[in-house]
Amino acid sequence: MSDDAAPPSSRKAVEPTRVPTGLAAGSTSASGAGNPPFEPKVTPRRLVAFLALVFGMFMAILDIQIVSSSLAEIQAGLSASPDEISWVQTSYLIAEVIMIPLSGYLGRALSTRVLFTISAAGFTLASALCATATTLPEMIVYRAIQGFIGGGMIPTAFAAAYTIFPKRHQAAIMALVGLTVTLAPTIGPTIGGYLTELLSWHWLFLINVVPGAAATLLAWTLVDFDEPEFDLLRRLDYFALAALGVFLGSLEYVLEEGARDDWFQDATIRNLSVAGVVGGVLFFWRCFAAKTPLVDLTAYRDRNFAVGSLLTFIMGIGLYGMTYLYPVFLGRVRGYDSLQIGETVFVSGLFMFLTAPVVGVLSRKVDPRYLIAAGFLGFGLSCIDLTYITSDWAFGELFMPQMLRGVSLMMCMVPINVVSLATLPPPKLKNASALFNLMRNLGGAFGLAFINTFLNDRQDLHMLRLREHVVWGRQVAEEQLAGMAASLAPRLGSDADLAAVRQLSNMVGQQGLVLAFGDLFWAMTILFGGIVLLVPLVRRPNPGAAAAPAH
């Protein structure tokens, strides 16, 4: 928010503590060559307020994965079909991805305090409504409201981390923020599994009510980081807003449903792809042509932010993609229920928690580019270990890859945040934070679309090859089939032969899926190893070049 753009009342409140540009960048002016750069004072009030923002962000991110682990139970409770129940997730994701880039504009117009309070209160109310849903349409509407309103909390907490803390504390603060962003989706299946198993699926939403009310109250009473620019509400570009909704809404739907609907073989996918392209062209045109753009894209002129956005896009593939892959393997191959899956995948979350303080310390002492490179290389190594996966793998075999993934995620997340956002000027932080978080979410959406398509194609290929070895006339296959029929005969009688054929077919399908997993992890290894080549494009931030605080 520039001083020229601010209303008179806002300028009057801001100017007494505004720091000259030179000092904000860590330099000294001619008149004050000996004065140290201004640093904000961290008070208990501001610290508690910031923790309330972080907790709200944690709830919004957690709510994606906590629900995904229990879709079968929600499906039964709402009497929905397997194809329909996916809309419980899709509606949330579409609404959230539209709100995230919009939150930068709304944060400037309403202030951090008002935007976060509305977001937290709306998210809490929508959570309670989700728990009361008795039909699928009700649930879809409530989840869309929950995702749209909750999406405003995520970038708001990110931007606040850079505006209210001194530079020397930002590494530790970003370790906390990074832990929140990565830990929430990782432990979501664990928490969801326990709640559904011990209570019911309704508690996946009811668990948000009390913490959400507390976060709302704390934000309203304690947050005082900035002043609103209400004039921006009168200049809201509704044409760009509509184009943004069509662009991102269509894109998210195509990525979520494309693999299931065989991509462009489906008319809805084709139509929405066209709508997304048209919406995107109109949105970007308005962003560059409008006097007050809905989303300011000039942050991408900064090399660190541009490269950092690409790095966080790839990290989103690893974060959400691997969080999705482990439960898929354990559920479809091992036959685990939601509670067993949660207990198995908890390892990554545990090591993220243990690694966060270490990375916070290292970020102050080590070139962040080295940490980013090491993190992506560690991610690649965790995937290499998984290329040898078999249908017998369980907790013990998955422990080391999950441990390495947890450590690597924290090594990537914190320094990427620092190099991407820490040096941007205060007027660009809210908008840049929204774009930065959008890139991570889009990375997850693109990653899941690629993963599902890759798994389906490679499973079909491997099944064709495996079936060549289980045809009639091959002695080993016939002996295996005869043994299976003999073991089933006491229970099924004359139906044993048919049941044995079905069982053998299922075994072929399962082994084809396991081989597809191995191929996918090779592809992920190449991706994470290759992205390291972009790290040298990042400039090391000047320790004195932190963004000036907002008041």
C-alpha positions, 0 to 999 in steps of 0.5 A: 500500500503506497502512501499516495494511494492511502486515504488521508486518515490512513496516512496520518496514522502511518506516517509518524512511524514510516521508515525511509526507503533507504533505511527499510532496505538496510542502508543509511541516508545521508542525514542519518548515516550512523543510525541503525535500521528501524526494527519493529518491537515484538510485544506479547500482544503482537506475538499472541495475535500472530499465533492466532493467525498461524493457527487459523492458517493451520485449520484451513490447510488441515481441513483438506487432508483431514476430510480426504482420509474419511471420504468413504464414511462421509459417503455412507453418511450422505448416501452418495455414490463414489463418483459424487463424493469427490465433490466434497473435496473439489468444491472446497478446493475450487473455492479456496483457490479463487479466494487465495489470490483475491485475499491480497486485495481484500487484505489491503482494503479491509486490513489484516484484522478485519479480513482475518476475523471475517475469514475465521468466523466464516470458516468456523460457522461453515464447519459447524454447518458441514457437520449438520449436512444430511444430503450431498448438495448441502455438504457441497455448498457448505464446503464451498463456503468453508473453502472460500472464506477460509482461503483468506487466512492462509496468505494473511498469516504469511504476509504478517510474518514479514511485517511485524517481526525484526529481520533477525527473528524471521528465520525462526518465524518462517520455521513456524510458518513452514512447519504449519504449512507442511505439517497440516496436510501431512498429519491430516490423514492421521487426525482424520483417521482417529476422529472418524474411528473413535467418534464419527465423521461429523467431528472432522468439522466440529473439531474446528468450532472452538479453536476457530471461535478462539482465533476469531476473538483473538484476531479481532481484539489483538491484531493491529498490524495495518490500516484499511484502505476502504477506497479500494472496495469502491475500485474493485474490478468486478470484471477481473473478479469474474474472469479470475473465478472462471479461470481458476475454478475451471482449472481446478476442476479440470485438474481434479476430475480430469484423470477420472473422466479420461481428460479431453474425452469428456465434454465437461472437461473440454468445455471447462478447459476452453472456459479456463483459457478464455477466463485466464486471457481476460484476467491477465489482460485486466491485471495489466490494463486496469489502473488498480489491478485486482491482482498485482503481477509486478512482483514477478519482476523480482527474480527471487520471487519469480524463481521462488514461486516456481520452487514452491510450485514444485514443492507443492507437488511433493507436499500434496502429491506424496501426502496423497500417494502414501494413503493410496498405496496403503489403502489399495495395496495393503488394505489399511483402514483410515486409522491404520493409514494415519498411524503409518504416515505420521512419521513424516509429520513427526520429523517435520516437527523435530526438524523445524527448530534446527532449520530455523537456526541453520537459516540464520547461519547458512546460505539458504540456497544450500538448504533449498538444494539439499532439501530437494536432493533429499526429497529425490533420495526419499523417492529413489528408496521407494522405487523398489516398493513391493506389495509387502511394504508396510510401516517398517519399509516406509519409515526411512523414506518418510523420515527423509521426506519430513526433514527435506520438506522443512529444509525446502519450505523455510528458505524458499519462503525467506528468499522469495518474500523477505526482500519485497517492499511492504506495499507488495507483501500481501499481494505477493503472499497470496500469489506465492500460496496460490503457486503452492496450491496449484503445484499440488493440483497439477501434481495430483492430476499428473500422479493419477494419470501416470498411475492409471496409464502405467498400471494398464501397461504393466497389467498387459505385460503381466497377463502374458505370463498368466495365460492358459498353457503356462504351467506355473500359472495353471498350478497357481490357479489350481492351488487357489481353487483347491483352497477355496473349494471347501467354502465355495464348492463349484464356484471355487474355479471362478473365484480363483480366476477372479482372485488371480486377476486381482493379484495381477491388477495389484502387482500392476499398480505396485509396479506403476508406483515404482515408475512414478517414484522414478519420475518424482526423483527426476523432477526433484533432482532436476529442479535443483538446477534452478537454485543458482538463479536465486540471489542470496538475500542481503541480511539487511534487506528485509522488508520494513514493518507495517504499522 
